[in-house]
Amino acid sequence: MNPVIHLIGLPTDQNSSFERGAALAPPAIRAALWSDRGNLFAQSGQEIGTDITLKDLGDLPLSDVDCAADDALIIQAVTEAVDEGAIPLFLGGDHAVTYPIVAALAARHGALNILHFDAHPDIYADFEGNPRSHASPFARILEAGHASRIVQVGIRTLNRHCQEQAERYNVEILPMLDFRVAGVPVLHGPLYISIDLDGIDPSEAPGVVHPEPGGLTVREVLSILARQTAHIVGADIVELNPARDVNDVTAIVAAKLVRELSACIHRNNNHQRKERP
């Protein structure tokens, strides 16, 4: 039986710093995903709707002003997906949404292994006085014990504070300096995948608020995903800002990532199911 994937939009950017706009991302990603400009095939040849069961549940009715209330709605969506045996795939929104998602998944699966793509480690104790900042979700996840291992790929803005935080929580950072795809470990499950689009070089994904040159290529991201074999319990794609995009390029990249993450979930979770006695 194929895994069912719940595609859920999170239109919120209340915890963004510097500039808002990520709340407008889910419709932009959907428009690219379902557009006749492309098709629904992943690079493996699997097709959404034929091989891969993807249910688009639309956007959650987030207030975008009450973080606690919005967290509760996100946790409810995760819980409902897990109760149905589905795998949630979320479209942010800013990166702060990863904290309630992981908290809800860890409540059901235990501490997760997390593969995190980003230009920034997002482990500030708090940022600009906001402990729920989009620059802090992994600090909240780690201090709550929701992750047993975090591997961060694409990092190229590691300041002293975040380096200290990484050492404190044993975060495994693979910086872009001397980066090799083969150096990214294959993680065990339960696996959660979080993709901040600014982890990709701005030449390929310009529609982000905090662009940082020298990043990952889309091909490198896809190669890393293709190497992962563990049972995947959830994923997110965050930090698209449509106002910063150029000819919808970043939305198209995000839509590609929806297809590829869906294919990974389909492949990995089917394989894990077949291996169970």
C-alpha positions in Angstrom: 0.0 0.0 0.0 1.5 3.3 -1.1 2.0 6.0 1.6 -0.4 8.9 1.3 1.2 12.4 1.5 -0.7 15.3 2.9 0.4 18.6 1.2 -0.4 21.4 3.6 0.2 25.1 3.3 1.3 27.3 6.2 0.7 30.9 5.3 2.6 32.6 8.1 5.6 34.8 8.4 4.9 36.4 11.8 8.3 35.2 13.1 10.3 36.5 10.1 13.1 39.0 10.7 14.1 41.9 8.4 11.2 41.4 5.9 7.9 39.6 5.7 6.4 37.9 2.6 6.8 34.2 3.1 3.2 33.9 4.1 2.3 34.3 0.4 4.4 31.3 -0.7 2.0 28.3 -0.5 -0.2 29.5 -3.4 2.8 30.4 -5.5 4.3 26.9 -5.0 1.0 25.2 -5.8 0.6 27.3 -9.0 4.0 26.1 -10.1 3.3 22.5 -9.1 0.0 22.1 -10.9 1.0 24.3 -13.9 0.9 22.9 -17.4 4.3 24.5 -17.9 5.7 21.3 -16.5 4.5 17.8 -15.4 4.1 15.8 -12.2 7.0 13.4 -12.8 10.0 13.1 -10.4 13.5 12.4 -11.8 13.0 8.7 -10.8 10.1 8.4 -13.2 7.4 8.3 -10.5 4.4 10.5 -11.2 2.2 12.3 -8.7 -1.3 11.0 -9.1 -0.3 7.8 -10.8 2.5 6.3 -8.7 2.5 8.8 -5.8 -0.6 9.6 -3.7 -0.5 13.3 -2.9 -3.6 14.9 -1.3 -3.5 18.7 -1.4 -5.3 19.8 1.7 -4.9 23.5 1.0 -3.7 26.0 3.6 -4.3 26.0 7.3 -6.4 29.0 8.5 -3.5 30.5 10.4 -4.0 33.9 12.0 -0.4 35.0 11.3 -0.6 37.1 14.5 -1.1 34.5 17.3 1.9 32.2 17.3 0.5 29.8 20.0 -2.9 29.4 18.3 -1.2 28.8 14.9 1.2 26.3 16.5 -1.9 24.4 17.8 -3.4 24.3 14.3 -0.1 23.0 12.9 0.2 20.3 15.6 -3.4 19.3 14.9 -2.7 18.9 11.2 0.3 16.7 11.9 -1.6 14.6 14.4 -4.5 14.1 12.0 -2.0 13.1 9.2 -0.3 10.6 11.5 -3.6 9.2 12.7 -4.6 8.5 9.1 -1.2 6.9 8.4 -0.2 9.8 6.1 3.0 11.7 5.8 2.7 15.5 6.1 4.6 17.7 3.6 4.4 21.4 4.6 4.8 24.5 2.4 5.9 27.5 4.5 5.8 30.1 5.5 8.9 31.1 7.4 11.2 28.5 9.1 9.6 29.0 12.5 6.9 26.5 11.5 9.4 23.6 11.7 9.3 23.7 15.5 5.6 22.7 16.0 5.8 20.2 13.2 8.7 18.4 14.6 7.3 18.6 18.2 4.1 16.9 17.0 5.9 14.2 15.0 8.4 13.5 17.9 5.4 13.0 20.2 4.4 10.1 18.0 7.6 8.7 16.7 10.1 9.7 19.4 13.2 11.9 18.8 13.8 12.4 15.1 16.8 12.5 12.9 16.7 15.7 10.8 18.3 16.6 7.5 18.3 20.4 7.3 19.2 22.4 4.1 19.9 26.1 4.8 22.3 28.9 4.4 21.9 29.6 8.1 21.9 27.1 11.1 18.8 28.7 12.7 19.9 27.8 16.2 19.9 31.2 17.9 18.9 31.1 21.5 16.6 33.8 20.4 16.9 36.4 17.6 16.1 40.0 18.2 14.4 39.1 21.5 12.1 36.5 19.8 12.7 32.9 20.9 10.3 31.7 18.2 12.1 33.6 15.4 12.6 31.8 12.1 16.3 32.0 13.1 15.7 29.8 16.2 13.5 26.8 15.4 16.3 24.2 15.8 17.3 25.6 19.2 13.8 25.1 20.3 13.7 21.6 18.8 17.0 20.6 20.5 16.3 22.0 23.9 13.0 20.1 24.0 14.7 16.8 23.0 12.7 16.4 19.8 15.8 15.5 17.7 18.4 12.9 18.3 20.5 14.0 15.4 20.6 17.1 13.1 22.7 17.3 10.0 22.8 20.8 8.4 23.8 21.1 4.8 24.6 24.3 2.9 25.6 26.5 5.9 27.7 29.5 5.0 26.9 32.1 7.6 28.0 30.6 10.9 28.7 33.3 13.4 30.3 32.8 16.8 27.0 32.5 18.8 25.6 29.8 16.4 28.9 28.0 16.5 28.6 27.8 20.2 25.0 26.7 20.0 26.0 24.0 17.5 28.7 22.7 19.9 26.3 22.8 22.8 23.7 20.7 21.1 26.1 18.5 19.0 24.7 19.8 15.7 26.5 18.3 12.7 27.2 21.2 10.3 28.5 20.5 6.8 29.6 24.0 5.6 29.8 24.9 1.9 33.5 25.4 2.2 35.0 22.2 0.6 31.5 20.7 0.3 31.0 17.3 -1.2 27.6 15.5 -1.7 29.3 12.2 -0.8 30.2 13.8 2.6 26.5 14.0 3.6 25.6 11.1 5.8 22.8 8.7 5.1 20.6 9.1 8.2 18.5 6.5 10.0 14.8 7.0 10.6 12.5 8.4 11.7 13.8 11.0 9.3 12.5 14.6 8.9 13.7 16.8 6.0 13.6 20.6 6.2 14.5 22.6 3.1 15.0 26.4 3.5 15.2 27.6 0.0 18.0 30.1 0.8 20.2 27.0 1.2 20.2 26.9 -2.6 22.4 29.4 -4.3 20.5 32.6 -5.2 21.5 32.2 -8.8 19.0 29.3 -8.8 16.6 30.4 -6.1 16.5 34.2 -5.9 13.1 34.5 -4.2 14.2 34.6 -0.6 14.7 37.4 1.9 18.1 36.4 3.1 20.1 35.4 -0.1 23.6 34.2 0.5 25.9 33.6 -2.4 28.0 30.4 -2.7 25.2 27.9 -1.9 24.0 24.5 -3.0 22.9 23.8 -6.5 19.5 22.2 -7.1 21.3 19.2 -8.5 23.3 18.8 -5.3 20.1 19.0 -3.2 18.4 16.3 -5.4 21.5 14.1 -5.2 21.5 14.3 -1.4 17.8 13.4 -1.2 18.3 10.5 -3.6 21.0 9.0 -1.2 18.6 9.0 1.8 17.0 5.6 2.4 15.3 5.9 5.8 11.7 6.0 6.7 10.5 9.6 6.3 7.9 10.9 8.7 7.5 14.5 7.4 9.1 17.3 5.5 8.9 21.0 4.9 9.9 23.6 2.2 10.1 27.1 3.6 11.2 30.7 3.1 10.0 31.4 -0.4 9.1 35.1 -0.7 7.2 35.6 -4.0 7.8 39.3 -4.0 11.5 38.6 -4.3 11.2 35.9 -7.0 12.3 36.4 -10.6 10.0 34.9 -13.3 8.7 32.4 -10.7 12.1 30.6 -10.7 12.1 29.9 -7.0 8.5 28.8 -6.9 9.3 26.3 -9.8 12.3 25.0 -7.8 10.0 24.6 -4.7 7.5 22.7 -6.9 10.3 20.5 -8.1 11.2 19.8 -4.5 7.6 18.8 -3.7 7.8 16.2 -6.5 11.2 14.9 -5.4 10.4 14.8 -1.7 7.1 13.0 -2.5 9.1 10.5 -4.6 11.6 9.9 -1.8 8.7 9.3 0.7 7.1 6.9 -1.7 10.3 5.0 -2.4 11.7 4.9 1.2 8.5 4.2 3.0 7.4 1.5 0.6 10.9 -0.1 1.0 10.8 0.1 4.8 7.3 -1.4 4.8 8.4 -4.4 2.6 11.3 -5.1 4.9 9.2 -5.4 8.0 8.4 -9.0 9.0 
